[in-house]
Each structure stands twice: as structure tokens, then as C-alpha cells.
Amino acid sequence: MTDSKTGYDLEQLKARIYRDELPGDIGPIQELLKEYSGIPAEEAIAHLHAVRDKMWVVKPYTCIGSFRFLSLAFVDSPHYQAALARLRSPGSTATFLDMACCVGQVLRHLAWSGVDPTRLFGADLERPFIEAGFELFRDREAAFGRGATLVVGDALAEGQGEGDPALEVLDGKISIVHASAFFHLFTGGEAGRAVLSRGRREGRGREGAAMIFGRQVASTSPREIQGVRGERRFLHDGASWQRLWDEVGEATGTRWRTEVEMEGVEEGQTDHLADGSTRRMNFVCFKV
């Protein structure tokens, strides 16, 4: 059956990527719901299913069907820990943007860890996902809901060179950007326009400059492919990732140094490639 709103064959997608059971690594999000949102463990499982199923109706993405949008694996990243330390340092005015924030689990973890919500920003294409975040974490009227800035906008939109005007509220305000499952959609120039206008003009090097980090699907054979829904995707290795950011620099008058760590993927984690070249890439980009 093809959905009239999305054009997807929902039955085929559901058979491939929808799972009924919560993943084995669900413990950290349950802890966050208990400690941050006050949701008892005995209520959390039904709550997670209810929110996920509402999101699935909006967009049947792989990360939604598989519950991967609930992963808190980013907490173990040294780049996340560096960002957290910078945000929590005495007198810090650093700010944090989560691009394609979905339900805002990264932002909630930062708020739970003691970061002032007024220095937290999120952007996503889908308003229902942002609303689902408030439902998931039950914090619309809490400090996060009152203080954080969450924006609905399309980073791929064509306009006056900077994409969707709705995102202009972020311009010039951001010190640190987190972006997972995001940059595979862009060429170098597009990537630069999507995020760099958001950055502050502050220090250089590791201790004060712009920092962009996250993770995404990658490949040992970098190339452009067509995604399962017909969209173009750019899969990188370490060398092609640096070339991308060299292009970003040329397009924006900046210079960037990148670091990547490639991880294998377990069977069933991705449906992108069938040749065994799929990887998960953890990355960080420093303005130099």
C-alpha cells in the first residue's frame, strides 16, 4: 500500500525496518526519562512505543521504525564530552546547535547534565518531531521548554544562498554544532551554507573555535548513491570527508581540519549497501 502523503510503500517499509521490540541498548534513554522527565520505569516502555508510533505515521524513517532515534550512544563520544565540558565551564557563553535534532534527545541530555537551556538550540525539518520531543520528555513547561530555542526549517531549501529563512534566527549565535545523519545529504557548498552562517565569530583552534561533530553512514568506497526513497546520498571515507570540508572552506572563506573514526555495522543496522562497504563514521571538524 502506497501512502498518499509520503509516496512510500508502507507495508514494504514496515516489513524491512519497523521493529516491535525495543533495542537492547534502551537502558540509557529509560534512565534519562526517569531522572530528567520523572517517568517511572514501569511506564517508560509503553510511553516510548506510543511516541514512536505517532512519529512513524509522520515519516516512516529507518531511525524511527528501529527506535534508533532514542539512542544515547553519543554520550560516549569524546567530542560530546568535550562539548559538554566547554558548555559547563565557569563563565561559559558557548552555545550548542543540534541540526536535524528529531526529538531533541541530545539537547535534553545536555540540559539534564546541567547546561543552561537558553544556550541550547535545535533545528529540524519536521515540526511533529519537535512536538514529539516535548511529549516524550514532558518538559514543555519546564526550564527546557521555556529556555531552549527549537526551530522548524529546511537546511536544503534554496533561497538567498542561506536556505530556509526560518533558520536565520540561529545565525551568528552558535559555537558548537552536533549533526548526525545529516551531512550525507549535501555537497560541500551546500554543507557550508547549511551550518556555517549559524556560527559565532570567535576564537580559533581546539579551545574556542567552531566545532562540528556527529556521526553518519559512511563507506570504504566513497560515492554518491540513491537512497531507499530515491534521494541522493553522499557516502564518505576519511579522505573524501576532508575534501568535502575543503570545499566548505572554499565556499565560505574558512579552513577546516577533520578527524574521523570508522566503525563496522551489524547486520540489519542499515539498508544502504549490499557490498559490505558500509561503515558508521564518527567525525569532528575544527575551524583552523
C-alpha positions as CSV (number, residue, x, y, z in Angstrom):
1,M,0.0,0.0,0.0
2,T,1.4,3.4,-1.0
3,D,0.8,6.3,1.3
4,S,-0.7,9.3,-0.5
5,K,1.2,11.8,1.7
6,T,4.7,10.3,1.5
7,G,4.6,8.1,-1.6
8,Y,6.2,5.3,0.4
9,D,5.0,1.6,0.2
10,L,4.3,1.5,3.9
11,E,3.8,-2.3,4.1
12,Q,7.1,-2.9,2.4
13,L,8.9,-0.4,4.6
14,K,7.4,-1.7,7.8
15,A,8.5,-5.3,6.9
16,R,12.1,-4.0,6.4
17,I,12.7,-1.5,9.1
18,Y,9.9,-1.5,11.7
19,R,10.5,-3.4,14.9
20,D,8.1,-4.3,17.7
21,E,10.7,-4.8,20.5
22,L,12.8,-2.1,22.0
23,P,16.5,-2.4,21.3
24,G,18.9,-3.9,23.8
25,D,20.6,-0.6,24.5
26,I,17.4,1.2,25.6
27,G,18.5,1.5,29.2
28,P,20.1,4.9,28.9
29,I,17.0,6.6,27.5
30,Q,14.9,4.9,30.2
31,E,17.2,6.4,32.8
32,L,17.0,9.8,31.2
33,L,13.2,9.6,31.2
34,K,13.2,8.6,34.8
35,E,15.7,11.2,36.1
36,Y,15.0,14.1,33.8
37,S,11.3,13.6,33.0
38,G,10.1,11.8,36.1
39,I,8.6,8.9,34.1
40,P,8.7,5.7,36.1
41,A,10.4,2.7,34.6
42,E,7.1,0.7,34.5
43,E,5.6,3.4,32.3
44,A,8.5,4.1,30.0
45,I,8.2,1.2,27.6
46,A,4.5,1.9,26.7
47,H,5.4,5.6,26.5
48,L,8.3,5.0,24.1
49,H,6.1,2.9,21.9
50,A,3.3,5.4,21.8
51,V,5.5,8.3,20.8
52,R,7.4,6.2,18.2
53,D,4.2,5.1,16.5
54,K,3.0,8.7,16.2
55,M,6.3,9.7,14.6
56,W,6.1,6.7,12.2
57,V,2.9,8.0,10.8
58,V,4.6,11.3,10.1
59,K,7.7,9.9,8.4
60,P,8.5,6.2,8.3
61,Y,12.2,6.7,8.6
62,T,14.6,3.8,9.4
63,C,15.7,5.5,12.6
64,I,12.0,5.8,13.7
65,G,11.0,2.2,12.9
66,S,14.1,0.7,14.5
67,F,14.0,3.0,17.6
68,R,17.5,4.3,16.8
69,F,16.3,7.9,17.3
70,L,16.3,7.0,21.0
71,S,20.0,6.1,21.2
72,L,22.2,7.9,23.6
73,A,25.4,6.4,22.2
74,F,26.6,9.9,21.5
75,V,27.3,10.3,25.3
76,D,30.4,8.1,25.0
77,S,31.9,10.3,22.2
78,P,35.0,12.2,23.4
79,H,33.7,15.1,21.2
80,Y,30.4,15.2,23.1
81,Q,32.3,15.1,26.4
82,A,34.5,18.0,25.2
83,A,31.4,20.0,24.1
84,L,29.8,19.3,27.5
85,A,32.8,20.4,29.4
86,R,33.0,23.6,27.4
87,L,29.3,24.3,27.9
88,R,29.6,23.7,31.7
89,S,32.9,25.6,32.3
90,P,32.6,28.5,34.7
91,G,31.5,31.7,32.9
92,S,30.9,29.9,29.6
93,T,28.8,31.6,27.0
94,A,29.2,28.8,24.5
95,T,26.1,27.7,22.6
96,F,25.1,24.4,21.1
97,L,23.1,23.6,18.0
98,D,21.7,20.1,17.2
99,M,20.9,20.1,13.4
100,A,18.2,17.6,12.4
101,C,17.5,17.3,16.2
102,C,14.5,15.0,15.8
103,V,13.0,14.6,19.3
104,G,15.9,16.6,20.8
105,Q,17.4,13.8,22.9
106,V,20.9,15.3,22.6
107,L,19.6,18.7,23.9
108,R,17.7,17.0,26.8
109,H,20.8,15.1,27.9
110,L,22.8,18.4,27.9
111,A,20.0,20.1,30.0
112,W,20.0,17.1,32.4
113,S,23.8,17.4,32.6
114,G,23.5,21.0,33.8
115,V,23.7,23.1,30.7
116,D,21.6,26.3,30.7
117,P,18.7,25.6,28.3
118,T,18.9,29.2,27.0
119,R,22.2,28.2,25.3
120,L,20.7,25.2,23.6
121,F,19.3,25.3,20.0
122,G,17.8,22.7,17.8
123,A,16.5,22.6,14.2
124,D,14.5,20.0,12.3
125,L,12.6,19.8,9.1
126,E,9.6,18.2,10.8
127,R,7.6,20.1,13.4
128,P,5.8,16.9,14.5
129,F,9.2,15.5,15.6
130,I,9.9,18.6,17.8
131,E,6.4,18.3,19.2
132,A,7.1,14.6,19.8
133,G,10.1,15.6,21.8
134,F,8.0,17.6,24.2
135,E,5.6,14.7,24.5
136,L,8.4,12.2,25.0
137,F,10.3,14.2,27.7
138,R,7.2,16.0,29.2
139,D,9.2,19.3,29.5
140,R,7.2,21.9,27.5
141,E,6.5,23.9,30.7
142,A,9.8,23.1,32.4
143,A,13.1,25.0,32.1
144,F,14.0,23.4,28.8
145,G,10.7,24.3,27.2
146,R,10.9,27.9,28.4
147,G,14.5,28.4,27.6
148,A,15.7,26.3,24.6
149,T,15.3,27.5,21.0
150,L,13.8,24.9,18.7
151,V,13.3,25.9,15.0
152,V,11.5,24.2,12.2
153,G,13.3,24.8,8.9
154,D,14.7,23.2,5.8
155,A,18.5,23.4,5.5
156,L,18.3,22.2,1.9
157,A,15.9,24.9,0.8
158,E,17.0,27.2,-1.9
159,G,16.8,30.9,-1.2
160,Q,19.2,33.8,-0.8
161,G,22.1,31.5,-0.5
162,E,21.4,30.5,3.0
163,G,18.5,28.1,2.8
164,D,15.3,28.5,4.7
165,P,14.7,32.0,6.2
166,A,13.2,30.3,9.2
167,L,16.7,29.2,10.3
168,E,18.0,32.8,10.3
169,V,17.1,33.0,14.0
170,L,20.2,30.9,14.6
171,D,22.6,33.0,12.5
172,G,25.8,34.2,14.3
173,K,24.8,32.5,17.6
174,I,26.3,29.0,17.6
175,S,29.7,27.8,19.0
176,I,29.3,24.0,18.7
177,V,27.2,22.0,16.2
178,H,26.1,18.5,16.5
179,A,24.8,16.9,13.3
180,S,24.2,13.1,13.0
181,A,22.7,11.5,9.9
182,F,22.7,15.0,8.2
183,F,25.7,15.8,6.1
184,H,25.2,12.8,3.8
185,L,22.6,14.9,2.1
186,F,25.0,17.7,1.0
187,T,27.7,18.7,-1.4
188,G,30.5,20.9,0.1
189,G,29.0,24.2,-0.8
190,E,25.6,23.1,0.5
191,A,27.0,21.9,3.8
192,G,28.7,25.2,4.3
193,R,25.6,27.2,3.7
194,A,23.6,24.8,5.9
195,V,25.6,25.4,9.1
196,L,28.4,27.9,8.9
197,S,26.3,31.0,8.8
198,R,25.0,29.9,12.2
199,G,28.4,30.2,13.8
200,R,29.8,32.8,16.0
201,R,32.9,34.7,15.0
202,E,35.1,33.7,18.0
203,G,38.5,32.2,18.8
204,R,40.4,29.6,16.8
205,G,41.8,26.2,17.4
206,R,40.6,23.5,19.7
207,E,39.8,25.6,22.7
208,G,37.4,28.2,21.3
209,A,36.8,27.8,17.7
210,A,33.8,26.4,15.9
211,M,33.5,22.7,16.3
212,I,31.1,20.4,14.4
213,F,30.8,16.8,15.3
214,G,28.5,13.8,14.9
215,R,28.2,10.5,13.1
216,Q,26.7,9.2,9.9
217,V,26.7,6.3,7.5
218,A,29.9,6.1,5.5
219,S,31.6,3.7,3.2
220,T,35.1,2.3,2.5
221,S,34.2,3.1,-1.2
222,P,33.1,6.7,-1.1
223,R,30.5,7.6,-3.7
224,E,27.1,9.1,-4.3
225,I,24.2,6.6,-4.1
226,Q,20.4,6.7,-4.3
227,G,18.7,6.2,-1.0
228,V,15.8,3.8,-0.5
229,R,13.3,6.6,-1.2
230,G,15.1,7.9,-4.3
231,E,17.0,10.7,-2.6
232,R,20.7,11.3,-3.3
233,R,23.2,10.4,-0.6
234,F,26.9,11.0,-0.3
235,L,28.9,8.3,1.5
236,H,32.4,9.2,2.6
237,D,35.6,7.8,3.9
238,G,38.2,9.8,5.8
239,A,39.9,11.3,2.7
240,S,36.7,12.3,0.9
241,W,35.3,13.8,4.2
242,Q,38.3,16.1,4.4
243,R,37.8,17.0,0.7
244,L,34.2,17.9,1.5
245,W,35.3,20.3,4.2
246,D,38.0,21.7,1.9
247,E,35.1,22.5,-0.4
248,V,33.2,24.0,2.5
249,G,36.2,26.2,3.2
250,E,36.4,27.3,-0.4
251,A,32.7,28.2,-0.5
252,T,32.8,30.1,2.8
253,G,36.3,31.6,3.1
254,T,37.2,29.3,6.0
255,R,39.6,26.4,6.7
256,W,38.7,23.1,8.4
257,R,40.6,20.2,9.8
258,T,38.7,16.9,10.2
259,E,39.2,13.7,12.2
260,V,37.2,10.5,11.6
261,E,36.8,7.1,13.2
262,M,35.2,4.4,11.2
263,E,33.1,1.6,12.8
264,G,31.7,-1.5,11.4
265,V,27.9,-2.1,11.3
266,E,26.0,-5.1,12.4
267,E,23.7,-6.9,10.0
268,G,20.3,-5.2,9.8
269,Q,21.6,-1.8,11.0
270,T,21.5,-0.2,7.6
271,D,19.9,-0.9,4.2
272,H,22.2,1.3,2.2
273,L,24.7,-1.0,0.6
274,A,25.0,-4.7,-0.1
275,D,28.7,-4.9,-0.9
276,G,30.0,-4.9,2.7
277,S,31.5,-1.5,2.5
278,T,29.0,0.2,4.9
279,R,30.5,1.8,7.9
280,R,29.5,4.2,10.7
281,M,31.7,7.3,10.7
282,N,32.3,9.4,13.9
283,F,33.6,12.8,12.9
284,V,34.7,16.1,14.2
285,C,35.6,19.2,12.2
286,F,37.7,22.1,13.7
287,K,37.9,25.5,12.3
288,V,41.5,26.5,11.9
